[in-house]
Amino acid sequence: MKYKIIKNGIDDYTLSYKDKEINFKPKVGLVSELQEVNKKARLLMVKELKEQGMTIKDLIVEVKEGNKTIMDHSDKDFLEEGYITTMQGELFLKAIEEMLKVDYNQLINDIGLTTEEEINKFSEEIGSAITGGTPRG
């Protein structure tokens, strides 16, 4: 195993890898910030659409099939998911830097994670820890 995330107490964790140990505590309010991400991302999307002279309705396509009218929300949903994912990623990177005092990409390289599977697993586990959950693995 290249790293280990240890829960020492209620709000006390250690990330251990190679010959290094980083002690950290979950960021108070991070969970509520993550819960606000969807709302903030949607607001940003609406704002940026407005700046381009568009509205959310412009992303919804009306499709007529016989006597039925179907509202296709796939473009809106795709764009919205992109905004949410981007904002979640930014918050995640900010939290890693604030709590572990290291750049996320530098940490990935330092640990020696090379595959997408390893990086995703680590991200999931450290994400759980930085929000105060119990790390798996």
N, C-alpha and C positions, 0 to 999 in steps of 0.2 A: 504494500500500500504506500502510495506516494505522500499522503497527508492523513491527518486525523483531526477531527473537530471534537473537542471534549467539552461537555457541559459540566463545569465545576460547581455551579450553584445556580440559584434562580436567575440571576442576571450576570453570570460570569462564565466566559467561554475561553478556550485556548485552541488556536489553530497551530498544529505541530506538523512540521515537515523538515526533511533533511536534518540539520542541526539547529533549526530555528523554532522559536515559539513566539506566537503573537497572542497576547491576552487582550480580550475586548469585551465590551458590554453592549448589549443591544441598544440601539438609539431610541430613546423615549420619543414616542410620537411617530415613529417610522410606520407602524402598522396603519395609523390613521392617515398618514400621508399617502400610503399605497392605496387606501380605500378612496381617497380623493382623486387619484390619478385619472380614473375614467371620466369623471366630471370635468376636470381641468383639460383633459385631452379633447373632449368633445367641444368645450368652449373655444379652445384654440383652433380647432378645425372650422367651426362656424365663423370665427373671426377672420381666418385666412381665406375662407370661401368668399366672405363678404368683400374683402379687399380685392378679390378677383371679379367682383360683380356677380357672384353666384350665391345660391342658397342650397340647403340640403335637398330641397325639392328637385333641383337640377340633376341630382345624382340618382333620383328614383325614376325608373323607366316604366311607363304604362304599356303593358302588352295585352293586346286583345286576342283571345283565342275563342272563336265562335261567339257565344253569348256571354262569355266570361271576360272580365277585365282583371288582369293580374298586375299587381304593383311589384316590380322587381327592385329590391333593395340591395342587390349584391354589390353594386359600385359603392354605395354609401357605406355598407358594412365593411367592405375591403379598406376603404380610406380611413374609416373610423378605427379599425383594428390597427392600422399602421401608426396612427397618432398615439393610440394607447400603448402599443408595444414600445414605441420610441420613448415615450415619457417614463414608462416603467423602467426601461433600461438605463435612462439617465439618472433616475432616482436610485437604482441599484448601485451604479458606479459611484455616485456621490456618497452613498451610505458606506460602501466598502472603504473608500478613501478616508472618510471621517472616523470610522471606527477602528480600522486596522492600520491606518496611517501609511497606506501603500497603494499605488496605482494597480488597478485590477489586472491589466495586461501584464504588467511587471510581475505581479504575484503568480499569475498562470505560468509565465516563463520560468520564474524562480522555482516553483514547485516541480516543474517538468511535465506539465500536462500538454499533450500534443494532439490527441484525437478529439474530434467534436464530441464524442461520447463521454470522454473523461472530463472535458470542460463543462458540458451540460450537467453531469452528475455533481461536480464540484459546485457549480453555480446554484443548483437546487439545494444542496446541503448547507452552503454558506448563507444562502438566502433565508433558509429556515432559521439558522442561528441568529442572524442579524435582526430578525423580527421576534426573537425570544422563544423560538420553538426548539424542539429537541432534534438535533442533527441525526440523520440516518447514516448507517454505515460504520 
